[in-house]
Amino acid sequence: MDSGSSVRVVESCLVTPSDDTPREGLWLSALDLVLANRGHTPLVHFYSTAGASSDVADDFFNVARLKESMARALVPFYPLAGRLGVDSGGRTEVNCNGEGALFVVARSDHTLEDFVDPTPSPELRRLFGPRVHPSSIVLAVQVTFLRCGGVVLGTAVHHAVVDGASTFQFLRTWASYCRDGESAAVDPPCHHRALLRTRSPRVIHPETIPMFCNELIMHEQEPSSSTGTTTSTTVVTRILTVSGDQLHALKRLCGGASTFCAVTALVWRCVCVARPGLHPDSTTRINFPVDIRRRLTPPLPDRYFGNGVVNVFATAAVKDVVSQTLASVAGRVKAAADRVDDELLRSAVDYFEETASAAKQGMRRRAEDRGNLPETELRMNSWFRIPVHDADFGWGQPRAMTRAEAVRGGWVYLLAASADGSARVLISLEAATHHKFQQAV
């Protein structure tokens, strides 16, 4: 890296599984292929030596120990040590060849005080996200040692292979091996992706397309001005912290709705208020992923390793989102999620299999995945129930965790802030809209 980056790479290698693993082509389901164009998901965990005993601090994030435990974790999670490729029919698959995960060690002049409340940005990804090359690598990790003694763990896993729940399933296992050694309690993942094969014959219900299969039409983002000032269409990402007491009050205001439905209702309303160009009678949509693992009949195994989510759309008139009670808006979100049952999910799988041919679209980046959402659209992602703080490698829980970069306007992430029930809302909006959004909250 260049000298101005404040980060220098001191080692780059491949970590291979510590034992023999299956050598095979891993078939990817239609739900995997739908997400293949998202590329690698960049995450960063921040760790501090504060409060650690002297023996722990002296051995803080021992690289040899990290590599050894990763090699052990890659045995049950062997697809992460493979490479993305195509089968004989041109369908995207994981070539489980055991070539290994990319492991990078770096050092930085930064300190943890420079990232008290880390916000996703291109700079954060540039500093602490591993450079994935070649792009067929499924898993990449960068361990960056800071000047203060702290550590930033950056990870990048390809979305064609896993969703958020499966990513943290691996991280939890790796951390357990590193922390507990031989005594680590590890539940093996389920790689049986044929559980999500299409039916024969395929049956696509009329409500499947408007509910699951609408495309998000993205607008290209304009760059910042040459003077360095922020233009009105530049995406700004900010984090709002909601205390446990505030969440409790919000959920009560929403008629006892879940945390996700209540926060989504509030964000949806405030964004509609903040975007002055919206006509009251225009239709606004909110799109969010729903975990299908327990919604299928029979349900997928608890340790299913892959993509187990579908995207659902809830719609309303702008005037209804703005003027109706928050309980009513939260009810719209819940109603959209509650419609997701086994038959509709099987219909969605049939539709995606039919329309997202692996040979033609499996790895092609579509227009909807670039740029910003139009003003009528909003995307809500929840990691609130994902155990992001379980990534304790033996040196304590992460002080903070976030996406390394969030560049799409109109995208929102709900994350757990700490064990006290508080939450962090990571929201990316145009600069002018952000100012009005904060006033509306």
ABEGO torsion letter per residue (X at the ends): XBAAAGBBBABBBBBBBABBBBBBBBBBBAAAAAAAAAEBBBBBBBBBABGBBAAAAAABGBAAAAAAAAAAAAAAAAAAABBBBBBAAGBBBBBBAGAEBBBBBBBBABBAAABABBBBBAAAAAAABBBBOBAABABBBBBBBBAAGBBBBBBBBBAAABBAAAAAAAAAAAAAAAAAEAABBBBBBBABAAAABBBOBBBBBAAAAAAAABBBBBBBBBBBBAAGBBBAABBBBBBBBBBAAAAAAAAAAAGGBBAAAAAAAAAAAAAAAABAABBAABBBBBBBBBBAAAABOBBBBAABBEBABBBBBBBBBAAAAAABBAAAAAAAAAAAAAABBAAAAAAAAAAAAAABBAAAAAABBBAAABEBBBAABBBBBBAAABBAAABBAGAEBBABBBBABBABBGBBBBBBABAAGBBBBBBBBBAAAAAAAAAAX
